[in-house]
Amino acid sequence: MAGESVPVPQPRNLKERAFEEFKRLVAIFLYLWVVFGLLSIHTSLVLSQQHLDYEEHAFAIINAFVFAKVLLVGEELHLGRRFQNRPLIYPVLYKCLVFSVVLIFFHLIESVGVGIWHGNTLAASIPPMLGWNPKGLLAVGFICFVLLIPFFGFREMARVLGRTEMRNLFFGKK
């Protein structure tokens, strides 16, 4: 038995890797869509609107897709991997912090882009939350941070336990 070699996993082909990436994108998209959809409903309620703003809900779907791709790219660039070998609370909170900053940055770019698309100047396109009110930016950052805790919590547990084991824990028979 000393001469036996351990089988080396075969590299996956492009189609398999693309399908895995697509599944990751869909999972992130669905989570973000629920989050942004709930925020849209909350905005409608807070503003005491008599109807739901369907344009805002459509925008939530687009935002979820764009931000899901941003999160995937950030993961591929190894953002937030500083505390990988520490207790799970550290990498979860660190990733929440890093990706909250990334999402805010892309939200600002998106807001400016939409404003310019609608014919506004660059200065007029900057979101009102930046209009000499850093409290708004901090509030959005804190909301992003808190909403990402369960997302990265589950992803970090899956990283440690393995995706298959995590899936079995949630969806398998006991």
ABEGO torsion letter per residue (X at the ends): XAABBBBBBBBBBAAAAAAAAAAAAAAAAAAAAAAAAAAAAAAAAAAGBABBBAAAAAAAAAAAAAAAAAAAAAAAAGBGAAAAABBAAAAAAAAAAAAAAAAAAAAAAAAAAAAAAAGBBAAAABBAAABGBAAAAAAAAAAAAAAAAAAAAAAAAAAAAEAAAAAAAAABBX
